[in-house]
Amino acid sequence: MSTERRSQADRDEITVEIGYALVSACFLGGVMFAAIAGPAAVWDLPPAVERFMLPAGASVGGVLAAIRVVHVLWRHGQPKN
């Protein structure tokens, strides 16, 4: 961690990067939730399967969204050549 002050351009850059990470993570999480839990809303499935699909979709979507945020911000923090 450096002791030098960041310029306004550097602060704006990280703000945009955080926004991009959050929006893309929400989109990915939503798509994965819909892909996993969506069939329960469309088709008549057994009750045990329907009870499983909603939490499974939420879990997978949430985990992938968190991974996406970490991945985007990690890549942004890498030194540029």
C-alpha positions as CSV (number, residue, x, y, z in Angstrom):
1,M,0.0,0.0,0.0
2,S,1.5,3.3,-1.0
3,T,1.4,6.6,0.9
4,E,0.9,8.8,-2.2
5,R,-2.4,10.5,-2.8
6,R,-4.6,9.2,-5.7
7,S,-5.7,11.5,-8.4
8,Q,-9.3,12.2,-9.2
9,A,-9.0,10.2,-12.4
10,D,-7.7,7.2,-10.3
11,R,-10.7,7.5,-7.9
12,D,-13.1,7.8,-10.8
13,E,-11.6,4.7,-12.5
14,I,-12.1,2.5,-9.4
15,T,-15.6,3.8,-8.9
16,V,-16.5,2.8,-12.5
17,E,-14.8,-0.5,-12.1
18,I,-16.7,-1.3,-8.9
19,G,-20.0,-0.3,-10.6
20,Y,-19.2,-2.6,-13.5
21,A,-18.3,-5.4,-11.2
22,L,-21.6,-5.1,-9.3
23,V,-23.8,-4.7,-12.4
24,S,-22.2,-7.6,-14.2
25,A,-22.4,-9.8,-11.0
26,C,-26.1,-9.0,-10.6
27,F,-26.8,-9.9,-14.3
28,L,-24.8,-13.2,-14.0
29,G,-26.5,-14.1,-10.7
30,G,-29.9,-13.4,-12.2
31,V,-29.3,-15.4,-15.3
32,M,-28.1,-18.4,-13.3
33,F,-31.0,-18.1,-10.9
34,A,-33.4,-18.1,-13.8
35,A,-31.7,-21.0,-15.5
36,I,-31.8,-23.2,-12.4
37,A,-35.1,-22.1,-10.7
38,G,-37.0,-21.1,-13.8
39,P,-38.1,-24.6,-14.9
40,A,-40.0,-24.9,-11.6
41,A,-42.1,-21.9,-12.6
42,V,-42.8,-23.1,-16.1
43,W,-43.3,-26.9,-15.7
44,D,-45.3,-28.9,-13.3
45,L,-42.5,-30.7,-11.4
46,P,-42.8,-32.8,-8.2
47,P,-43.0,-30.7,-5.0
48,A,-39.6,-32.0,-3.7
49,V,-37.9,-30.9,-6.9
50,E,-39.6,-27.5,-6.8
51,R,-38.6,-27.0,-3.1
52,F,-35.0,-27.8,-4.1
53,M,-34.7,-25.7,-7.2
54,L,-35.4,-22.3,-5.6
55,P,-32.7,-22.4,-2.9
56,A,-30.3,-24.1,-5.3
57,G,-30.8,-21.3,-7.9
58,A,-30.4,-18.6,-5.3
59,S,-27.2,-20.3,-3.8
60,V,-25.5,-20.8,-7.2
61,G,-26.5,-17.3,-8.4
62,G,-25.2,-15.7,-5.2
63,V,-21.9,-17.6,-5.2
64,L,-21.2,-16.9,-8.9
65,A,-22.1,-13.2,-8.4
66,A,-19.6,-12.9,-5.5
67,I,-16.9,-14.7,-7.6
68,R,-17.6,-12.3,-10.5
69,V,-17.1,-9.2,-8.2
70,V,-13.8,-10.6,-6.8
71,H,-12.6,-11.6,-10.3
72,V,-13.3,-8.2,-11.9
73,L,-11.8,-6.2,-9.0
74,W,-8.8,-8.5,-8.7
75,R,-8.0,-8.1,-12.4
76,H,-8.4,-4.3,-12.1
77,G,-5.8,-4.3,-9.3
78,Q,-3.2,-6.2,-11.3
79,P,-0.3,-4.0,-12.5
80,K,-0.6,-3.0,-16.2
81,N,2.3,-3.6,-18.5
